[in-house]
Amino acid sequence: MSESIKKELAISIDFGSSFSSAAVFINEKIEIIPNEEGDLLTHTYVAFNETDILIGDAAYKQAYRNPLNTIYNFKNMMGKKFSDPLIQMEIKHLPYKVEAGPNDSPLIVVTYKN
């Protein structure tokens, strides 16, 4: 690639407990990438139903209809042991199922396509 057209590019994802966003650093400028709805922030939710995997706002909007298969507030579990007292306290307040996985890691259980 010629030096005259070479561009510096970096992508960043801010994975938050409630909201997430993505940005690109291009041509010495940061640009936040909008989601499909045009918003700069997206709910940190994932949902599973009989036919689809929904992410972001689509998952958030249907959470009340599908609480057992709508996953949120999972960032706090990442990198921790299932047996951690804080994890045990937190999972008592979640509608979805969390069980012990390999190496005592938290494993979220959902139903998807039966």
Number of C-alpha atoms within 10 A of each C-alpha: 6 6 6 6 7 9 13 10 12 11 13 13 12 11 14 16 14 14 16 16 19 17 16 15 15 13 11 9 10 14 12 17 17 14 14 11 10 9 12 15 20 23 20 22 23 18 25 20 17 9 9 10 15 17 17 19 20 17 23 20 14 13 18 10 9 17 15 18 22 25 24 22 15 17 12 13 19 11 9 13 19 22 13 13 9 13 17 16 10 13 18 11 8 16 14 17 15 18 14 13 12 9 8 13 18 24 15 15 13 16 12 13 9 7
